[in-house]
Amino acid sequence: MNTTWKDHIESTPTVLRGKPRIKGTRIPVSLILGYLAADKSPEQIIAEFPDLTREQIAACLDYARDLSNFEIAV
C-alpha cells in the first residue's frame, strides 16, 4: 500500500482557520507532530485519539518532510 499524505491531510479555510488537519477530523497535523517530537509512539497517540490510524500519523511525517524539502533559488 503506497499512500501519500494527500490521501490523509486536508486544509480548508472554514475549519481550524485553514490549518492542515487529518481529513474528516479537527485534529491538526501540528498536534500530531508535536506528540511525535515529544517522543510519543504512534500507539500512545492512538490511545489519546482512538480514531487515528498509524497510516494517518505517518502521513503527518510525510507532510512535514515535503514541506521541508525545497531548493534554494540561485
PyMOL commands that set and color helices and strands:
alter all, ss='L'
color gray80, all
select helices_A, chain A and resi 5-7+16-18+29-37+42-48+54-68
alter helices_A, ss='H'
color red, helices_A
select strands_A, chain A and resi 9-10+21-22
alter strands_A, ss='S'
color yellow, strands_A
deselect
rebuild
show_as cartoon
